């Protein structure tokens, strides 16, 4: 695994990602046949976190039913920025 020089905020986001990985590591983690978190998606999510500017707010992190990791930033109910890796 690559070594990164991460900011405090990036390390906080990485901790959230780690918690999400633990919660979604088994198939059917949601009770609706969702796939377990995909290892490649998890690794790509770590790389993505390392590229986030320090001024970005901490995102909501979720695992999609297909196992991909999603990052979401909400400005309000109608304005959402979402990235899936």
PyMOL Python script that loads the backbone (N, CA, C, O; Angstrom):
from pymol import cmd

cmd.read_pdbstr("""\
ATOM      1  N   UNK A   1       0.849  -1.176   0.000  1.00  0.00           N
ATOM      2  CA  UNK A   1       0.000   0.000   0.000  1.00  0.00           C
ATOM      3  C   UNK A   1       0.894   1.239   0.000  1.00  0.00           C
ATOM      4  O   UNK A   1       1.944   1.267   0.642  1.00  0.00           O
ATOM      5  N   UNK A   2       0.463   2.238  -0.718  1.00  0.00           N
ATOM      6  CA  UNK A   2       1.216   3.478  -0.787  1.00  0.00           C
ATOM      7  C   UNK A   2       1.172   4.202   0.550  1.00  0.00           C
ATOM      8  O   UNK A   2       0.222   4.061   1.320  1.00  0.00           O
ATOM      9  N   UNK A   3       2.212   4.976   0.808  1.00  0.00           N
ATOM     10  CA  UNK A   3       2.233   5.815   2.001  1.00  0.00           C
ATOM     11  C   UNK A   3       1.817   7.219   1.585  1.00  0.00           C
ATOM     12  O   UNK A   3       2.224   7.722   0.538  1.00  0.00           O
ATOM     13  N   UNK A   4       0.996   7.841   2.429  1.00  0.00           N
ATOM     14  CA  UNK A   4       0.496   9.169   2.139  1.00  0.00           C
ATOM     15  C   UNK A   4       0.842  10.096   3.287  1.00  0.00           C
ATOM     16  O   UNK A   4       0.915   9.677   4.442  1.00  0.00           O
ATOM     17  N   UNK A   5       1.054  11.353   2.960  1.00  0.00           N
ATOM     18  CA  UNK A   5       1.201  12.385   3.964  1.00  0.00           C
ATOM     19  C   UNK A   5      -0.163  13.073   4.071  1.00  0.00           C
ATOM     20  O   UNK A   5      -0.438  14.025   3.341  1.00  0.00           O
ATOM     21  N   UNK A   6      -1.011  12.593   4.975  1.00  0.00           N
ATOM     22  CA  UNK A   6      -2.394  13.040   5.043  1.00  0.00           C
ATOM     23  C   UNK A   6      -2.582  14.131   6.083  1.00  0.00           C
ATOM     24  O   UNK A   6      -1.918  14.145   7.119  1.00  0.00           O
ATOM     25  N   UNK A   7      -3.496  15.039   5.789  1.00  0.00           N
ATOM     26  CA  UNK A   7      -3.874  16.074   6.749  1.00  0.00           C
ATOM     27  C   UNK A   7      -4.733  15.436   7.847  1.00  0.00           C
ATOM     28  O   UNK A   7      -5.168  14.291   7.722  1.00  0.00           O
ATOM     29  N   UNK A   8      -4.965  16.177   8.897  1.00  0.00           N
ATOM     30  CA  UNK A   8      -5.828  15.704   9.983  1.00  0.00           C
ATOM     31  C   UNK A   8      -7.219  15.367   9.456  1.00  0.00           C
ATOM     32  O   UNK A   8      -7.786  14.333   9.810  1.00  0.00           O
ATOM     33  N   UNK A   9      -7.771  16.237   8.610  1.00  0.00           N
ATOM     34  CA  UNK A   9      -9.106  15.998   8.064  1.00  0.00           C
ATOM     35  C   UNK A   9      -9.121  14.731   7.202  1.00  0.00           C
ATOM     36  O   UNK A   9     -10.063  13.942   7.277  1.00  0.00           O
ATOM     37  N   UNK A  10      -8.096  14.536   6.397  1.00  0.00           N
ATOM     38  CA  UNK A  10      -8.037  13.333   5.564  1.00  0.00           C
ATOM     39  C   UNK A  10      -7.940  12.083   6.436  1.00  0.00           C
ATOM     40  O   UNK A  10      -8.536  11.055   6.113  1.00  0.00           O
ATOM     41  N   UNK A  11      -7.196  12.165   7.535  1.00  0.00           N
ATOM     42  CA  UNK A  11      -7.114  11.012   8.451  1.00  0.00           C
ATOM     43  C   UNK A  11      -8.474  10.740   9.098  1.00  0.00           C
ATOM     44  O   UNK A  11      -8.838   9.584   9.315  1.00  0.00           O
ATOM     45  N   UNK A  12      -9.228  11.805   9.408  1.00  0.00           N
ATOM     46  CA  UNK A  12     -10.573  11.618   9.965  1.00  0.00           C
ATOM     47  C   UNK A  12     -11.480  10.922   8.952  1.00  0.00           C
ATOM     48  O   UNK A  12     -12.246  10.026   9.307  1.00  0.00           O
ATOM     49  N   UNK A  13     -11.389  11.338   7.700  1.00  0.00           N
ATOM     50  CA  UNK A  13     -12.197  10.713   6.647  1.00  0.00           C
ATOM     51  C   UNK A  13     -11.791   9.258   6.478  1.00  0.00           C
ATOM     52  O   UNK A  13     -12.646   8.395   6.282  1.00  0.00           O
ATOM     53  N   UNK A  14     -10.497   8.978   6.552  1.00  0.00           N
ATOM     54  CA  UNK A  14     -10.009   7.602   6.436  1.00  0.00           C
ATOM     55  C   UNK A  14     -10.536   6.735   7.578  1.00  0.00           C
ATOM     56  O   UNK A  14     -10.842   5.561   7.371  1.00  0.00           O
ATOM     57  N   UNK A  15     -10.644   7.301   8.775  1.00  0.00           N
ATOM     58  CA  UNK A  15     -11.214   6.567   9.912  1.00  0.00           C
ATOM     59  C   UNK A  15     -12.680   6.230   9.655  1.00  0.00           C
ATOM     60  O   UNK A  15     -13.126   5.120   9.948  1.00  0.00           O
ATOM     61  N   UNK A  16     -13.421   7.180   9.113  1.00  0.00           N
ATOM     62  CA  UNK A  16     -14.831   6.934   8.777  1.00  0.00           C
ATOM     63  C   UNK A  16     -14.918   5.822   7.737  1.00  0.00           C
ATOM     64  O   UNK A  16     -15.742   4.916   7.860  1.00  0.00           O
ATOM     65  N   UNK A  17     -14.074   5.890   6.717  1.00  0.00           N
ATOM     66  CA  UNK A  17     -14.056   4.850   5.687  1.00  0.00           C
ATOM     67  C   UNK A  17     -13.772   3.487   6.303  1.00  0.00           C
ATOM     68  O   UNK A  17     -14.402   2.498   5.929  1.00  0.00           O
ATOM     69  N   UNK A  18     -12.846   3.423   7.229  1.00  0.00           N
ATOM     70  CA  UNK A  18     -12.518   2.161   7.886  1.00  0.00           C
ATOM     71  C   UNK A  18     -13.718   1.598   8.651  1.00  0.00           C
ATOM     72  O   UNK A  18     -13.973   0.394   8.618  1.00  0.00           O
ATOM     73  N   UNK A  19     -14.451   2.478   9.341  1.00  0.00           N
ATOM     74  CA  UNK A  19     -15.665   2.048  10.058  1.00  0.00           C
ATOM     75  C   UNK A  19     -16.714   1.526   9.081  1.00  0.00           C
ATOM     76  O   UNK A  19     -17.357   0.508   9.334  1.00  0.00           O
ATOM     77  N   UNK A  20     -16.878   2.229   7.967  1.00  0.00           N
ATOM     78  CA  UNK A  20     -17.845   1.799   6.948  1.00  0.00           C
ATOM     79  C   UNK A  20     -17.435   0.443   6.380  1.00  0.00           C
ATOM     80  O   UNK A  20     -18.280  -0.424   6.154  1.00  0.00           O
ATOM     81  N   UNK A  21     -16.136   0.265   6.150  1.00  0.00           N
ATOM     82  CA  UNK A  21     -15.646  -1.023   5.620  1.00  0.00           C
ATOM     83  C   UNK A  21     -15.993  -2.158   6.580  1.00  0.00           C
ATOM     84  O   UNK A  21     -16.436  -3.224   6.152  1.00  0.00           O
ATOM     85  N   UNK A  22     -15.793  -1.930   7.868  1.00  0.00           N
ATOM     86  CA  UNK A  22     -16.100  -2.957   8.860  1.00  0.00           C
ATOM     87  C   UNK A  22     -17.589  -3.299   8.836  1.00  0.00           C
ATOM     88  O   UNK A  22     -17.958  -4.472   8.894  1.00  0.00           O
ATOM     89  N   UNK A  23     -18.439  -2.283   8.752  1.00  0.00           N
ATOM     90  CA  UNK A  23     -19.889  -2.492   8.755  1.00  0.00           C
ATOM     91  C   UNK A  23     -20.381  -3.201   7.489  1.00  0.00           C
ATOM     92  O   UNK A  23     -21.397  -3.895   7.521  1.00  0.00           O
ATOM     93  N   UNK A  24     -19.666  -3.029   6.385  1.00  0.00           N
ATOM     94  CA  UNK A  24     -20.148  -3.531   5.091  1.00  0.00           C
ATOM     95  C   UNK A  24     -19.227  -4.590   4.499  1.00  0.00           C
ATOM     96  O   UNK A  24     -19.163  -4.743   3.279  1.00  0.00           O
ATOM     97  N   UNK A  25     -18.518  -5.314   5.344  1.00  0.00           N
ATOM     98  CA  UNK A  25     -17.528  -6.269   4.845  1.00  0.00           C
ATOM     99  C   UNK A  25     -18.103  -7.636   4.473  1.00  0.00           C
ATOM    100  O   UNK A  25     -17.424  -8.436   3.830  1.00  0.00           O
ATOM    101  N   UNK A  26     -19.319  -7.904   4.861  1.00  0.00           N
ATOM    102  CA  UNK A  26     -19.947  -9.195   4.560  1.00  0.00           C
ATOM    103  C   UNK A  26     -21.079  -9.013   3.545  1.00  0.00           C
ATOM    104  O   UNK A  26     -21.781  -8.003   3.580  1.00  0.00           O
ATOM    105  N   UNK A  27     -21.263  -9.981   2.642  1.00  0.00           N
ATOM    106  CA  UNK A  27     -22.413  -9.904   1.737  1.00  0.00           C
ATOM    107  C   UNK A  27     -23.712  -9.815   2.546  1.00  0.00           C
ATOM    108  O   UNK A  27     -23.812 -10.356   3.648  1.00  0.00           O
ATOM    109  N   UNK A  28     -24.694  -9.127   1.981  1.00  0.00           N
ATOM    110  CA  UNK A  28     -26.001  -8.944   2.615  1.00  0.00           C
ATOM    111  C   UNK A  28     -25.924  -8.075   3.872  1.00  0.00           C
ATOM    112  O   UNK A  28     -26.754  -8.215   4.770  1.00  0.00           O
ATOM    113  N   UNK A  29     -24.950  -7.191   3.941  1.00  0.00           N
ATOM    114  CA  UNK A  29     -24.770  -6.335   5.116  1.00  0.00           C
ATOM    115  C   UNK A  29     -25.985  -5.445   5.379  1.00  0.00           C
ATOM    116  O   UNK A  29     -26.197  -4.998   6.507  1.00  0.00           O
ATOM    117  N   UNK A  30     -26.778  -5.189   4.342  1.00  0.00           N
ATOM    118  CA  UNK A  30     -27.947  -4.317   4.510  1.00  0.00           C
ATOM    119  C   UNK A  30     -29.261  -5.090   4.663  1.00  0.00           C
ATOM    120  O   UNK A  30     -30.318  -4.486   4.846  1.00  0.00           O
ATOM    121  N   UNK A  31     -29.197  -6.419   4.589  1.00  0.00           N
ATOM    122  CA  UNK A  31     -30.408  -7.230   4.676  1.00  0.00           C
ATOM    123  C   UNK A  31     -31.176  -7.321   3.370  1.00  0.00           C
ATOM    124  O   UNK A  31     -32.249  -7.921   3.321  1.00  0.00           O
ATOM    125  N   UNK A  32     -30.634  -6.727   2.305  1.00  0.00           N
ATOM    126  CA  UNK A  32     -31.281  -6.728   0.990  1.00  0.00           C
ATOM    127  C   UNK A  32     -30.331  -7.233  -0.101  1.00  0.00           C
ATOM    128  O   UNK A  32     -30.390  -6.774  -1.242  1.00  0.00           O
ATOM    129  N   UNK A  33     -29.471  -8.163   0.249  1.00  0.00           N
ATOM    130  CA  UNK A  33     -28.536  -8.810  -0.680  1.00  0.00           C
ATOM    131  C   UNK A  33     -27.470  -7.881  -1.257  1.00  0.00           C
ATOM    132  O   UNK A  33     -26.989  -8.117  -2.365  1.00  0.00           O
ATOM    133  N   UNK A  34     -27.097  -6.846  -0.539  1.00  0.00           N
ATOM    134  CA  UNK A  34     -26.021  -5.971  -1.007  1.00  0.00           C
ATOM    135  C   UNK A  34     -24.702  -6.731  -1.021  1.00  0.00           C
ATOM    136  O   UNK A  34     -24.464  -7.603  -0.186  1.00  0.00           O
ATOM    137  N   UNK A  35     -23.853  -6.388  -1.978  1.00  0.00           N
ATOM    138  CA  UNK A  35     -22.520  -6.978  -2.057  1.00  0.00           C
ATOM    139  C   UNK A  35     -21.649  -6.395  -0.944  1.00  0.00           C
ATOM    140  O   UNK A  35     -21.845  -5.259  -0.511  1.00  0.00           O
ATOM    141  N   UNK A  36     -20.696  -7.187  -0.498  1.00  0.00           N
ATOM    142  CA  UNK A  36     -19.700  -6.682   0.452  1.00  0.00           C
ATOM    143  C   UNK A  36     -18.885  -5.589  -0.230  1.00  0.00           C
ATOM    144  O   UNK A  36     -18.810  -5.536  -1.458  1.00  0.00           O
ATOM    145  N   UNK A  37     -18.287  -4.734   0.558  1.00  0.00           N
ATOM    146  CA  UNK A  37     -17.460  -3.679   0.001  1.00  0.00           C
ATOM    147  C   UNK A  37     -16.379  -4.290  -0.888  1.00  0.00           C
ATOM    148  O   UNK A  37     -15.713  -5.251  -0.503  1.00  0.00           O
ATOM    149  N   UNK A  38     -16.219  -3.729  -2.060  1.00  0.00           N
ATOM    150  CA  UNK A  38     -15.253  -4.221  -3.037  1.00  0.00           C
ATOM    151  C   UNK A  38     -13.850  -3.764  -2.636  1.00  0.00           C
ATOM    152  O   UNK A  38     -13.635  -2.585  -2.357  1.00  0.00           O
ATOM    153  N   UNK A  39     -12.892  -4.704  -2.607  1.00  0.00           N
ATOM    154  CA  UNK A  39     -11.521  -4.366  -2.199  1.00  0.00           C
ATOM    155  C   UNK A  39     -10.895  -3.294  -3.086  1.00  0.00           C
ATOM    156  O   UNK A  39     -10.226  -2.390  -2.585  1.00  0.00           O
ATOM    157  N   UNK A  40     -11.107  -3.387  -4.395  1.00  0.00           N
ATOM    158  CA  UNK A  40     -10.545  -2.377  -5.296  1.00  0.00           C
ATOM    159  C   UNK A  40     -11.199  -1.023  -5.074  1.00  0.00           C
ATOM    160  O   UNK A  40     -10.524   0.005  -5.128  1.00  0.00           O
ATOM    161  N   UNK A  41     -12.488  -1.008  -4.828  1.00  0.00           N
ATOM    162  CA  UNK A  41     -13.180   0.242  -4.550  1.00  0.00           C
ATOM    163  C   UNK A  41     -12.652   0.857  -3.253  1.00  0.00           C
ATOM    164  O   UNK A  41     -12.469   2.071  -3.166  1.00  0.00           O
ATOM    165  N   UNK A  42     -12.412   0.022  -2.256  1.00  0.00           N
ATOM    166  CA  UNK A  42     -11.865   0.502  -0.985  1.00  0.00           C
ATOM    167  C   UNK A  42     -10.486   1.129  -1.190  1.00  0.00           C
ATOM    168  O   UNK A  42     -10.212   2.213  -0.674  1.00  0.00           O
ATOM    169  N   UNK A  43      -9.627   0.453  -1.939  1.00  0.00           N
ATOM    170  CA  UNK A  43      -8.279   0.983  -2.212  1.00  0.00           C
ATOM    171  C   UNK A  43      -8.362   2.286  -3.009  1.00  0.00           C
ATOM    172  O   UNK A  43      -7.616   3.228  -2.742  1.00  0.00           O
ATOM    173  N   UNK A  44      -9.266   2.338  -3.984  1.00  0.00           N
ATOM    174  CA  UNK A  44      -9.438   3.568  -4.756  1.00  0.00           C
ATOM    175  C   UNK A  44      -9.999   4.695  -3.886  1.00  0.00           C
ATOM    176  O   UNK A  44      -9.673   5.864  -4.094  1.00  0.00           O
ATOM    177  N   UNK A  45     -10.838   4.343  -2.918  1.00  0.00           N
ATOM    178  CA  UNK A  45     -11.385   5.347  -2.000  1.00  0.00           C
ATOM    179  C   UNK A  45     -10.266   5.957  -1.153  1.00  0.00           C
ATOM    180  O   UNK A  45     -10.265   7.161  -0.896  1.00  0.00           O
ATOM    181  N   UNK A  46      -9.328   5.135  -0.726  1.00  0.00           N
ATOM    182  CA  UNK A  46      -8.181   5.649   0.031  1.00  0.00           C
ATOM    183  C   UNK A  46      -7.384   6.620  -0.834  1.00  0.00           C
ATOM    184  O   UNK A  46      -6.996   7.692  -0.371  1.00  0.00           O
ATOM    185  N   UNK A  47      -7.142   6.249  -2.080  1.00  0.00           N
ATOM    186  CA  UNK A  47      -6.427   7.145  -2.999  1.00  0.00           C
ATOM    187  C   UNK A  47      -7.199   8.442  -3.197  1.00  0.00           C
ATOM    188  O   UNK A  47      -6.610   9.523  -3.210  1.00  0.00           O
ATOM    189  N   UNK A  48      -8.517   8.337  -3.352  1.00  0.00           N
ATOM    190  CA  UNK A  48      -9.359   9.519  -3.534  1.00  0.00           C
ATOM    191  C   UNK A  48      -9.250  10.450  -2.329  1.00  0.00           C
ATOM    192  O   UNK A  48      -9.120  11.664  -2.486  1.00  0.00           O
ATOM    193  N   UNK A  49      -9.302   9.887  -1.141  1.00  0.00           N
ATOM    194  CA  UNK A  49      -9.199  10.686   0.084  1.00  0.00           C
ATOM    195  C   UNK A  49      -7.882  11.451   0.109  1.00  0.00           C
ATOM    196  O   UNK A  49      -7.839  12.608   0.527  1.00  0.00           O
ATOM    197  N   UNK A  50      -6.814  10.807  -0.335  1.00  0.00           N
ATOM    198  CA  UNK A  50      -5.502  11.469  -0.320  1.00  0.00           C
ATOM    199  C   UNK A  50      -5.446  12.662  -1.268  1.00  0.00           C
ATOM    200  O   UNK A  50      -4.572  13.518  -1.131  1.00  0.00           O
ATOM    201  N   UNK A  51      -6.370  12.728  -2.228  1.00  0.00           N
ATOM    202  CA  UNK A  51      -6.390  13.807  -3.209  1.00  0.00           C
ATOM    203  C   UNK A  51      -7.338  14.950  -2.834  1.00  0.00           C
ATOM    204  O   UNK A  51      -7.336  15.999  -3.480  1.00  0.00           O
ATOM    205  N   UNK A  52      -8.137  14.747  -1.801  1.00  0.00           N
ATOM    206  CA  UNK A  52      -9.105  15.786  -1.416  1.00  0.00           C
ATOM    207  C   UNK A  52      -8.392  17.018  -0.861  1.00  0.00           C
ATOM    208  O   UNK A  52      -7.478  16.895  -0.046  1.00  0.00           O
ATOM    209  N   UNK A  53      -8.808  18.196  -1.298  1.00  0.00           N
ATOM    210  CA  UNK A  53      -8.240  19.424  -0.730  1.00  0.00           C
ATOM    211  C   UNK A  53      -8.616  19.545   0.750  1.00  0.00           C
ATOM    212  O   UNK A  53      -9.679  19.083   1.166  1.00  0.00           O
ATOM    213  N   UNK A  54      -7.754  20.156   1.522  1.00  0.00           N
ATOM    214  CA  UNK A  54      -8.008  20.270   2.962  1.00  0.00           C
ATOM    215  C   UNK A  54      -9.232  21.126   3.274  1.00  0.00           C
ATOM    216  O   UNK A  54      -9.808  21.004   4.355  1.00  0.00           O
ATOM    217  N   UNK A  55      -9.632  21.983   2.353  1.00  0.00           N
ATOM    218  CA  UNK A  55     -10.784  22.845   2.616  1.00  0.00           C
ATOM    219  C   UNK A  55     -12.122  22.148   2.339  1.00  0.00           C
ATOM    220  O   UNK A  55     -13.173  22.708   2.652  1.00  0.00           O
ATOM    221  N   UNK A  56     -12.110  20.942   1.760  1.00  0.00           N
ATOM    222  CA  UNK A  56     -13.352  20.214   1.525  1.00  0.00           C
ATOM    223  C   UNK A  56     -13.930  19.771   2.862  1.00  0.00           C
ATOM    224  O   UNK A  56     -13.184  19.345   3.744  1.00  0.00           O
ATOM    225  N   UNK A  57     -15.250  19.863   3.026  1.00  0.00           N
ATOM    226  CA  UNK A  57     -15.855  19.343   4.254  1.00  0.00           C
ATOM    227  C   UNK A  57     -15.800  17.809   4.271  1.00  0.00           C
ATOM    228  O   UNK A  57     -15.620  17.167   3.236  1.00  0.00           O
ATOM    229  N   UNK A  58     -15.956  17.258   5.438  1.00  0.00           N
ATOM    230  CA  UNK A  58     -15.959  15.800   5.584  1.00  0.00           C
ATOM    231  C   UNK A  58     -17.236  15.263   4.941  1.00  0.00           C
ATOM    232  O   UNK A  58     -18.331  15.733   5.250  1.00  0.00           O
ATOM    233  N   UNK A  59     -17.100  14.274   4.043  1.00  0.00           N
ATOM    234  CA  UNK A  59     -18.277  13.747   3.349  1.00  0.00           C
ATOM    235  C   UNK A  59     -18.988  12.664   4.158  1.00  0.00           C
ATOM    236  O   UNK A  59     -18.438  12.109   5.109  1.00  0.00           O
ATOM    237  N   UNK A  60     -20.221  12.382   3.752  1.00  0.00           N
ATOM    238  CA  UNK A  60     -20.876  11.155   4.188  1.00  0.00           C
ATOM    239  C   UNK A  60     -20.292  10.054   3.312  1.00  0.00           C
ATOM    240  O   UNK A  60     -20.149  10.227   2.101  1.00  0.00           O
ATOM    241  N   UNK A  61     -19.958   8.937   3.917  1.00  0.00           N
ATOM    242  CA  UNK A  61     -19.388   7.824   3.162  1.00  0.00           C
ATOM    243  C   UNK A  61     -20.321   6.642   3.302  1.00  0.00           C
ATOM    244  O   UNK A  61     -20.743   6.287   4.403  1.00  0.00           O
ATOM    245  N   UNK A  62     -20.636   6.036   2.166  1.00  0.00           N
ATOM    246  CA  UNK A  62     -21.542   4.889   2.132  1.00  0.00           C
ATOM    247  C   UNK A  62     -20.978   3.835   1.190  1.00  0.00           C
ATOM    248  O   UNK A  62     -20.105   4.108   0.366  1.00  0.00           O
ATOM    249  N   UNK A  63     -21.499   2.634   1.338  1.00  0.00           N
ATOM    250  CA  UNK A  63     -21.208   1.585   0.370  1.00  0.00           C
ATOM    251  C   UNK A  63     -22.497   1.343  -0.402  1.00  0.00           C
ATOM    252  O   UNK A  63     -23.555   1.112   0.185  1.00  0.00           O
ATOM    253  N   UNK A  64     -22.394   1.399  -1.715  1.00  0.00           N
ATOM    254  CA  UNK A  64     -23.544   1.148  -2.576  1.00  0.00           C
ATOM    255  C   UNK A  64     -23.863  -0.348  -2.577  1.00  0.00           C
ATOM    256  O   UNK A  64     -22.999  -1.155  -2.233  1.00  0.00           O
ATOM    257  N   UNK A  65     -25.068  -0.729  -2.953  1.00  0.00           N
ATOM    258  CA  UNK A  65     -25.433  -2.147  -2.978  1.00  0.00           C
ATOM    259  C   UNK A  65     -24.531  -3.010  -3.874  1.00  0.00           C
ATOM    260  O   UNK A  65     -24.451  -4.224  -3.686  1.00  0.00           O
ATOM    261  N   UNK A  66     -23.854  -2.386  -4.845  1.00  0.00           N
ATOM    262  CA  UNK A  66     -22.942  -3.157  -5.701  1.00  0.00           C
ATOM    263  C   UNK A  66     -21.530  -3.257  -5.129  1.00  0.00           C
ATOM    264  O   UNK A  66     -20.650  -3.835  -5.767  1.00  0.00           O
ATOM    265  N   UNK A  67     -21.298  -2.702  -3.935  1.00  0.00           N
ATOM    266  CA  UNK A  67     -20.004  -2.808  -3.266  1.00  0.00           C
ATOM    267  C   UNK A  67     -19.086  -1.623  -3.473  1.00  0.00           C
ATOM    268  O   UNK A  67     -18.002  -1.581  -2.890  1.00  0.00           O
ATOM    269  N   UNK A  68     -19.489  -0.655  -4.289  1.00  0.00           N
ATOM    270  CA  UNK A  68     -18.653   0.525  -4.506  1.00  0.00           C
ATOM    271  C   UNK A  68     -18.806   1.518  -3.352  1.00  0.00           C
ATOM    272  O   UNK A  68     -19.841   1.572  -2.687  1.00  0.00           O
ATOM    273  N   UNK A  69     -17.753   2.295  -3.135  1.00  0.00           N
ATOM    274  CA  UNK A  69     -17.762   3.308  -2.085  1.00  0.00           C
ATOM    275  C   UNK A  69     -18.256   4.628  -2.675  1.00  0.00           C
ATOM    276  O   UNK A  69     -17.838   5.024  -3.762  1.00  0.00           O
ATOM    277  N   UNK A  70     -19.145   5.302  -1.954  1.00  0.00           N
ATOM    278  CA  UNK A  70     -19.675   6.605  -2.383  1.00  0.00           C
ATOM    279  C   UNK A  70     -19.363   7.664  -1.342  1.00  0.00           C
ATOM    280  O   UNK A  70     -19.481   7.438  -0.138  1.00  0.00           O
ATOM    281  N   UNK A  71     -18.966   8.818  -1.835  1.00  0.00           N
ATOM    282  CA  UNK A  71     -18.735   9.999  -1.017  1.00  0.00           C
ATOM    283  C   UNK A  71     -19.806  11.014  -1.386  1.00  0.00           C
ATOM    284  O   UNK A  71     -20.049  11.255  -2.569  1.00  0.00           O
ATOM    285  N   UNK A  72     -20.451  11.614  -0.384  1.00  0.00           N
ATOM    286  CA  UNK A  72     -21.504  12.588  -0.659  1.00  0.00           C
ATOM    287  C   UNK A  72     -21.327  13.813   0.221  1.00  0.00           C
ATOM    288  O   UNK A  72     -21.075  13.721   1.422  1.00  0.00           O
ATOM    289  N   UNK A  73     -21.470  14.974  -0.431  1.00  0.00           N
ATOM    290  CA  UNK A  73     -21.442  16.254   0.260  1.00  0.00           C
ATOM    291  C   UNK A  73     -22.784  16.926   0.021  1.00  0.00           C
ATOM    292  O   UNK A  73     -23.220  17.063  -1.122  1.00  0.00           O
ATOM    293  N   UNK A  74     -23.438  17.344   1.095  1.00  0.00           N
ATOM    294  CA  UNK A  74     -24.750  17.979   1.011  1.00  0.00           C
ATOM    295  C   UNK A  74     -24.647  19.461   1.330  1.00  0.00           C
ATOM    296  O   UNK A  74     -24.154  19.845   2.392  1.00  0.00           O
ATOM    297  N   UNK A  75     -25.114  20.292   0.404  1.00  0.00           N
ATOM    298  CA  UNK A  75     -25.234  21.716   0.692  1.00  0.00           C
ATOM    299  C   UNK A  75     -26.606  21.967   1.310  1.00  0.00           C
ATOM    300  O   UNK A  75     -26.738  22.729   2.267  1.00  0.00           O
ATOM    301  N   UNK A  76     -27.613  21.321   0.756  1.00  0.00           N
ATOM    302  CA  UNK A  76     -28.976  21.332   1.275  1.00  0.00           C
ATOM    303  C   UNK A  76     -29.687  20.150   0.614  1.00  0.00           C
ATOM    304  O   UNK A  76     -29.050  19.350  -0.071  1.00  0.00           O
ATOM    305  N   UNK A  77     -31.009  20.034   0.815  1.00  0.00           N
ATOM    306  CA  UNK A  77     -31.756  18.886   0.272  1.00  0.00           C
ATOM    307  C   UNK A  77     -31.647  18.750  -1.235  1.00  0.00           C
ATOM    308  O   UNK A  77     -31.683  17.640  -1.766  1.00  0.00           O
ATOM    309  N   UNK A  78     -31.516  19.857  -1.918  1.00  0.00           N
ATOM    310  CA  UNK A  78     -31.545  19.837  -3.384  1.00  0.00           C
ATOM    311  C   UNK A  78     -30.167  19.873  -4.027  1.00  0.00           C
ATOM    312  O   UNK A  78     -30.048  19.674  -5.235  1.00  0.00           O
ATOM    313  N   UNK A  79     -29.132  20.123  -3.247  1.00  0.00           N
ATOM    314  CA  UNK A  79     -27.789  20.253  -3.801  1.00  0.00           C
ATOM    315  C   UNK A  79     -26.847  19.247  -3.136  1.00  0.00           C
ATOM    316  O   UNK A  79     -26.437  19.407  -1.986  1.00  0.00           O
ATOM    317  N   UNK A  80     -26.522  18.203  -3.908  1.00  0.00           N
ATOM    318  CA  UNK A  80     -25.664  17.141  -3.416  1.00  0.00           C
ATOM    319  C   UNK A  80     -24.574  16.899  -4.440  1.00  0.00           C
ATOM    320  O   UNK A  80     -24.829  16.841  -5.642  1.00  0.00           O
ATOM    321  N   UNK A  81     -23.354  16.758  -3.942  1.00  0.00           N
ATOM    322  CA  UNK A  81     -22.240  16.368  -4.800  1.00  0.00           C
ATOM    323  C   UNK A  81     -21.867  14.952  -4.391  1.00  0.00           C
ATOM    324  O   UNK A  81     -21.589  14.699  -3.219  1.00  0.00           O
ATOM    325  N   UNK A  82     -21.859  14.028  -5.343  1.00  0.00           N
ATOM    326  CA  UNK A  82     -21.635  12.616  -5.051  1.00  0.00           C
ATOM    327  C   UNK A  82     -20.578  12.042  -5.986  1.00  0.00           C
ATOM    328  O   UNK A  82     -20.569  12.310  -7.188  1.00  0.00           O
ATOM    329  N   UNK A  83     -19.685  11.240  -5.397  1.00  0.00           N
ATOM    330  CA  UNK A  83     -18.647  10.551  -6.164  1.00  0.00           C
ATOM    331  C   UNK A  83     -18.640   9.093  -5.741  1.00  0.00           C
ATOM    332  O   UNK A  83     -18.580   8.793  -4.548  1.00  0.00           O
ATOM    333  N   UNK A  84     -18.699   8.187  -6.703  1.00  0.00           N
ATOM    334  CA  UNK A  84     -18.578   6.757  -6.413  1.00  0.00           C
ATOM    335  C   UNK A  84     -17.272   6.250  -6.992  1.00  0.00           C
ATOM    336  O   UNK A  84     -16.899   6.586  -8.116  1.00  0.00           O
ATOM    337  N   UNK A  85     -16.582   5.433  -6.206  1.00  0.00           N
ATOM    338  CA  UNK A  85     -15.331   4.838  -6.682  1.00  0.00           C
ATOM    339  C   UNK A  85     -15.402   3.335  -6.540  1.00  0.00           C
ATOM    340  O   UNK A  85     -14.448   2.636  -6.885  1.00  0.00           O
TER     341      UNK A  85
END
""", "prot")
cmd.dss("prot")
cmd.show_as("cartoon", "prot")
cmd.util.cbc("prot")
cmd.orient("prot")
